[in-house]
Amino acid sequence: MRVVIAGGHGKIALITSRLLSARGDSVAGLIRNPAHEDDLRVTGAEPVVLDLEDTTNGVVSSHLRGADAVIFAAGAGPGSGAARKETVDRDAAVLLADAAEAAGVQRYLMISAMGADANTPDDAADDVFVAYLRAKGAADDLIRSRTELYATIVRPGQLTDDPGTGKVAIAEHTGRGKIPRADVAAVLVAVLDAPQTAGQTFELISGDTDIEVAVASLAVG
């Protein structure tokens, strides 16, 4: 399997790249900063320097040809303003979907956010976080509407850098909770191996169920 990860230098992306490479898959990571190339190589991923805020469908699709799946793991990140929530968390996710369709890549995994909603009210949180939830929600809606994509949208709870436990709770609505980034990455790999999860959106937190069992149950649920 060949997988291209947008936002390839993110913590979840690096762990996912390591897991995929370790089992023999081919991984490429799209990154903005050339200084991060060696960090990707250490995980076994091929670095591709490409700014999703300053490129075209044609350029992105050229890097996706031959891939079996794409993962959107990019984000404007802490400290960015509301405008970049739109240009990265929404627009870049949609651009990746456009490019995937153009390149004939049907499998799309989206790392979204718990509470993502294009109609988040103004008074739900501070202005920047409202913009983030709206951007993620709008991207999720647009990706779900693509008939050519087999998309799975993963909405993790509060992310931590704790060691992974291998046990999670997955449901349409799990309630608030935390989850190690390592477990999110392991779920992404399991979802790639479960094409029946295409078309589903689910929340993800730490729980009591082995990841493989939780994803398998989702696939037949």
C-alpha positions as CSV (number, residue, x, y, z in Angstrom):
1,M,0.0,0.0,0.0
2,R,1.2,3.5,-0.8
3,V,-0.1,6.3,1.5
4,V,0.4,10.0,1.2
5,I,0.0,12.1,4.4
6,A,-0.7,15.8,4.2
7,G,0.8,17.5,7.3
8,G,3.5,14.9,7.3
9,H,5.6,16.5,10.1
10,G,2.7,16.5,12.6
11,K,3.0,14.2,15.7
12,I,0.2,11.8,14.6
13,A,1.5,11.8,11.0
14,L,5.1,10.9,12.1
15,I,3.8,8.0,14.3
16,T,1.5,6.8,11.5
17,S,4.4,6.9,9.0
18,R,6.5,4.8,11.3
19,L,3.8,2.2,11.8
20,L,3.1,2.0,8.0
21,S,6.8,1.8,7.0
22,A,7.5,-0.8,9.7
23,R,5.1,-3.2,8.1
24,G,6.4,-2.6,4.6
25,D,4.0,0.1,3.2
26,S,5.3,3.0,1.1
27,V,4.7,6.4,2.7
28,A,5.1,10.0,1.5
29,G,4.6,13.0,3.7
30,L,3.7,16.5,2.4
31,I,5.5,19.1,4.4
32,R,6.0,22.9,4.1
33,N,9.4,23.2,5.7
34,P,12.5,21.5,4.1
35,A,14.2,21.5,7.5
36,H,11.8,18.7,8.4
37,E,12.8,16.3,5.7
38,D,15.2,14.2,7.8
39,D,12.5,13.8,10.5
40,L,10.3,12.1,8.0
41,R,13.1,10.0,6.6
42,V,13.8,8.6,10.1
43,T,10.2,7.2,10.1
44,G,10.7,5.6,6.7
45,A,8.6,8.2,4.9
46,E,9.6,10.0,1.7
47,P,9.4,13.8,2.3
48,V,7.7,16.0,-0.3
49,V,8.1,19.7,0.2
50,L,4.7,21.3,-0.8
51,D,2.8,24.1,0.8
52,L,-0.9,23.3,0.5
53,E,-1.7,27.0,1.1
54,D,0.2,28.0,-2.0
55,T,-0.2,25.4,-4.7
56,T,-2.6,24.0,-7.3
57,N,-4.7,20.9,-7.8
58,G,-2.5,19.9,-10.6
59,V,0.7,20.0,-8.5
60,V,-0.8,18.2,-5.6
61,S,-2.4,15.5,-7.8
62,S,1.0,14.9,-9.4
63,H,2.3,13.8,-6.0
64,L,-0.7,11.5,-5.4
65,R,-0.6,9.4,-8.5
66,G,0.0,5.8,-7.7
67,A,-1.2,6.2,-4.1
68,D,-3.8,3.9,-2.6
69,A,-4.9,6.3,0.1
70,V,-4.4,9.8,1.4
71,I,-4.5,11.0,5.0
72,F,-5.2,14.7,5.9
73,A,-3.3,15.3,9.1
74,A,-2.4,19.0,8.5
75,G,-3.5,21.8,10.7
76,A,-2.8,25.5,11.2
77,G,-1.7,24.7,14.7
78,P,-1.6,26.5,18.0
79,G,-1.1,30.2,17.8
80,S,-2.5,30.6,14.3
81,G,-5.3,33.0,13.7
82,A,-8.9,32.4,12.5
83,A,-7.9,33.1,8.8
84,R,-5.5,30.1,8.7
85,K,-8.0,27.8,10.2
86,E,-9.9,28.4,7.0
87,T,-6.9,28.2,4.6
88,V,-5.4,25.1,6.2
89,D,-8.1,23.2,8.2
90,R,-10.7,23.7,5.6
91,D,-9.3,24.8,2.2
92,A,-6.2,22.5,2.3
93,A,-8.4,19.5,3.2
94,V,-10.7,20.2,0.3
95,L,-7.7,20.8,-2.1
96,L,-6.4,17.4,-1.1
97,A,-9.8,15.8,-1.9
98,D,-9.8,17.6,-5.3
99,A,-6.3,16.3,-6.0
100,A,-7.1,12.8,-4.9
101,E,-10.1,12.7,-7.2
102,A,-7.9,14.0,-10.1
103,A,-5.2,11.4,-9.4
104,G,-7.7,8.5,-9.1
105,V,-7.1,8.0,-5.4
106,Q,-10.4,7.0,-3.8
107,R,-9.4,6.3,-0.1
108,Y,-9.4,9.4,2.1
109,L,-8.8,9.6,5.8
110,M,-9.6,12.9,7.6
111,I,-8.3,13.7,11.0
112,S,-11.0,16.1,12.2
113,A,-11.9,17.2,15.7
114,M,-14.5,16.4,18.3
115,G,-17.2,19.0,18.1
116,A,-16.4,20.0,14.5
117,D,-19.5,21.8,13.0
118,A,-19.7,24.3,10.2
119,N,-22.5,25.9,12.1
120,T,-20.7,26.3,15.5
121,P,-22.4,29.4,17.1
122,D,-20.3,32.5,17.8
123,D,-20.6,32.1,21.6
124,A,-19.5,28.5,21.8
125,A,-15.9,29.4,22.5
126,D,-13.3,32.1,21.7
127,D,-13.2,33.4,18.2
128,V,-10.2,31.3,17.0
129,F,-11.6,28.1,18.4
130,V,-15.0,28.8,16.8
131,A,-13.3,29.3,13.5
132,Y,-11.4,26.1,13.9
133,L,-14.5,24.0,14.7
134,R,-16.3,25.7,11.7
135,A,-13.4,25.0,9.4
136,K,-13.1,21.4,10.4
137,G,-16.9,20.9,10.2
138,A,-17.1,22.5,6.7
139,A,-14.2,20.4,5.5
140,D,-15.9,17.2,6.8
141,D,-19.2,18.1,5.1
142,L,-17.5,18.8,1.8
143,I,-15.4,15.6,1.9
144,R,-18.5,13.5,2.8
145,S,-20.3,15.0,-0.3
146,R,-17.7,13.6,-2.7
147,T,-19.1,10.6,-4.5
148,E,-15.8,9.6,-5.8
149,L,-14.1,9.4,-2.4
150,Y,-14.3,6.6,0.1
151,A,-13.8,8.8,3.0
152,T,-13.5,8.1,6.8
153,I,-13.6,11.0,9.2
154,V,-11.9,10.5,12.5
155,R,-12.7,12.9,15.4
156,P,-10.4,12.3,18.3
157,G,-10.8,13.8,21.7
158,Q,-8.1,15.7,23.6
159,L,-4.8,14.6,22.3
160,T,-1.9,13.6,24.6
161,D,1.7,12.5,24.2
162,D,1.2,9.6,26.6
163,P,2.2,6.1,25.5
164,G,-0.4,4.3,23.5
165,T,-2.5,1.7,25.3
166,G,-3.9,0.0,22.3
167,K,-7.4,0.3,23.7
168,V,-10.0,2.8,22.6
169,A,-13.6,3.8,22.5
170,I,-15.1,4.4,19.1
171,A,-18.7,5.6,18.5
172,E,-20.7,8.3,16.6
173,H,-20.6,10.1,19.9
174,T,-18.3,9.0,22.7
175,G,-18.5,11.9,25.0
176,R,-15.5,14.0,26.0
177,G,-12.2,12.3,26.7
178,K,-8.5,12.1,26.1
179,I,-6.5,9.8,23.8
180,P,-2.8,9.4,23.1
181,R,-1.6,10.4,19.6
182,A,0.0,7.0,19.3
183,D,-3.5,5.4,19.6
184,V,-4.9,7.7,17.0
185,A,-2.2,6.7,14.6
186,A,-2.8,3.0,15.3
187,V,-6.5,3.6,14.6
188,L,-5.7,5.3,11.3
189,V,-3.7,2.2,10.2
190,A,-6.5,-0.1,11.3
191,V,-9.0,2.0,9.4
192,L,-6.9,1.8,6.2
193,D,-7.1,-1.9,6.5
194,A,-10.9,-1.8,6.9
195,P,-12.4,-0.4,3.7
196,Q,-15.9,-1.0,5.2
197,T,-15.3,2.1,7.3
198,A,-15.6,4.3,4.3
199,G,-18.5,6.7,4.6
200,Q,-18.3,6.8,8.4
201,T,-17.6,9.6,10.8
202,F,-16.7,8.6,14.4
203,E,-15.4,10.0,17.6
204,L,-12.4,8.4,19.3
205,I,-11.1,8.5,22.9
206,S,-9.3,6.1,25.1
207,G,-11.4,3.1,26.2
208,D,-11.4,-0.6,27.0
209,T,-11.6,-2.2,23.6
210,D,-8.6,-3.3,21.5
211,I,-8.1,-1.1,18.5
212,E,-8.5,-3.9,16.0
213,V,-11.7,-5.1,17.6
214,A,-13.1,-1.6,17.9
215,V,-12.5,-0.8,14.2
216,A,-13.8,-4.2,13.1
217,S,-17.0,-3.6,15.0
218,L,-17.3,-0.2,13.4
219,A,-16.9,-1.7,10.0
220,V,-19.9,-4.0,10.5
221,G,-21.9,-1.7,12.7
